[in-house]
Amino acid sequence: MMRRDVDLQRANTLGLPCRAEHFLASDDLAEIRAALRQAKDHDWSLTVLGGGSNLVLYPQLPGLVLQPTFSDFRLEEVGGGEVLAHVGAGRDWPSLVVALAECGLWGTENLALIPGHAGAAPIQNIGAYGVELADVLEEVHLLDREGQERQLHRDECAFGYRDSIFKHELKNRVVITRLVLRLSRHATPRLDYGDLASRVASVSPRALDVVDAVSAIRREKLPDPRHVGNAGSFFKNPVVAADKAQQLLERYPQMPHFPLAEGGVKLAAGWLIDQCGLKGVRDGHVGVHDRQALVLVHHGGGSAEELLALAAHVSASVQERFGVALDREPRLMGKPET
C-alpha cells in the first residue's frame, strides 16, 4: 500500500534524514504498475530505492519512491556446467552471494559483502577484487514508466567502471524487477587482486572459501553501516593517462597503480586521500574513516550538505596535491530543504 510522508532515515546506510512524499515497497507487479500509473497521472517524479547503500539522500524525496521487494531466486541448469540464477531485485546481495557459493556456483564470490539489494547492482555495475557485475550478468528485467515489461541483455546496459545505462538514458525511467546471472559449476577462482590469494588457504578452494576471504578483508577495512553510517566507497578510483601516472610515480614511487588493458592507469583514491593527511579526520557530524580513507562516515545528527562539503574538501585536497580529480561514487537523490 502506498504511504505518504515516509521517514527514510533507516532506509539509507548513511543514516541521513530524508522523507519520501509518496512511498511504496512491494513485490506485487500489479501494485507497482498501479503506482506508476498514479505517478504518471499526477506528474510525479520517480525514484527507485534498493537497499539504500550507495546513496546520499537530501532531506526531501518528492514524487513517488518505489522499493521493489522481490526476494526469490531460482537456478536454471543450461548445460556445460553453466547455470542461470534468476534473482528478484529486492534480494539482499550479500546473502545471495553466500547462497550461490553454497550451491557450488562460481562468478559472484569476489563480490561478497557488498551491501545493498540485487536490483541496484547493475546501476553501479558493482565490482570488487578484479570482478564486476558485468562479468556475470546475463540480462536485466524491468518495468518502464508505462508499466510495460522489458528485458535488457548485458550488451545493452552500457556498462563501464561504476557506470551503466541506468545512470544515464534510463535514469528514473525504469524499475528493475529481476536479474539473470550466468554462473559456472567449474572452479574459476580469481585471486590475483591485492592479497586475496594469501587469504585463501586451499590450493583448490571452493567458491565459499573465496567468499569467506573477501568478507574477512572487507570487514577489516570497511565500517559496518549498522554501527557507523556510511555508503561504502565514496570516491571512484581515478583513471589517469599513462604519462600523468609516470610523472606521479617519479614523485611518489610507492604510489599504488594499476595499468589498464584498454589504456590509462587506475590509481587508488584511498591512498591519495591518505597522503593528504585526511584519514580519520572528523568535521562535526561527518568524517573520513580512520581505517579506509575512501569511506566517508556519518556519526549521526548530520545532513547531506555537511557530507557533501566534506567530500568537496577531500576532492580539492587531492586535486591540489596530485592534480587528480576524484568523482563521487554514491548517487545523490532528492532535494535540499526549502
Secondary structure, DSSP 8 states (H G I E B T S, - for coil): --EEEEE-GGGSTT----EEEEEEEES-HHHHHHHHHHHHHTT--EEE-SSS-SEEE-SEEEEEEEEE----EEEEEEETTEEEEEEETTSBHHHHHHHHHHTT-BSSGGGTT--SBGGGHHHHT-EETTEEGGGTEEEEEEEETTS-EEEEEGGGS--BTTB-GGGTTTTTTEEEEEEEEEEESS------STTHHHH---SS--HHHHHHHHHHHHHHHS--TTTSEEEEE-B---EE-HHHHHHHHHH-TT--EEE-TTSSEEE-HHHHHHHTT-TT-EETTEEE-SS-TTEEEE-SS--HHHHHHHHHHHHHHHHHHH-----B-SEEESB---
